[in-house]
């Protein structure tokens, strides 16, 4: 069963407690919002080069064989 997002609580956190304008709030990622609110636990790790290369191989920006002449 999918978890429901507590939008009212998140909006209150961002726009009331943090004083963010609505445009700024909706432009944030969840990670950015949690960081601004001090709710991150500090355990998040950045993506490694190997993980990035595996992701790029799995989801290429261009279809097979298509090249950019830029």
N, C-alpha and C positions, 0 to 999 in steps of 0.2 A: 504494500500500500504506500503510495507516495505521500511524503510529508507536505503539509500545507505551509506556505510562507506567511509569516506574521507581518503582513505589509504595514498595518497600522503602527505596530511597535517599531519597525524599521524606519518608517517615515517620521515618527515622533523622535526617534534617536537622531536621525540625520538633520531634520529641518528645525526641530524645536531645541533639542539639547545641544547639538553642534552648530546650529544657526546657519546651515547650508541653504542656499537658494534652491528651489525645486529643480532647476536645470542642472545645477551642480550635483545634487543628490542623485538624480537619475543617470548622470554620466559616470558615476562611480561604479567600480566593480564591488562585489561583496567583500573581497579581501581589503580593498582600499577603505571601505566604510568601517570595517572592524578595526583596521589599523588606526584610523582617525579617532575612533571611539575608545581606543586602548583595550579592545577586547581580543586582540590577537594573543596567542599564547607563546609566541616567539619560536615555535617549533617548525614553522614552515621553512622548507628548503627550496632553493632555486633549482631550476631545471639544469641537469648536466648536459654537456656537449653531446654525449652519446644518446641521451634521451631525446634531445632536439633533432639529431640526425635521424633517429628511428621514426619520429613523428613526421619529419619532412619526407622520408621515404614512403611512409604509409599514406600521407595526404599531400601529394605534390601540388605546387601552385599552378602548374601547367599540365595539360594532358600529355600522355606519352608522346615523346618526339617533338612536341611543339617547342619552338625556340623563341627567345626574345632577341630582336635585332636592335635593342636600344643602346 
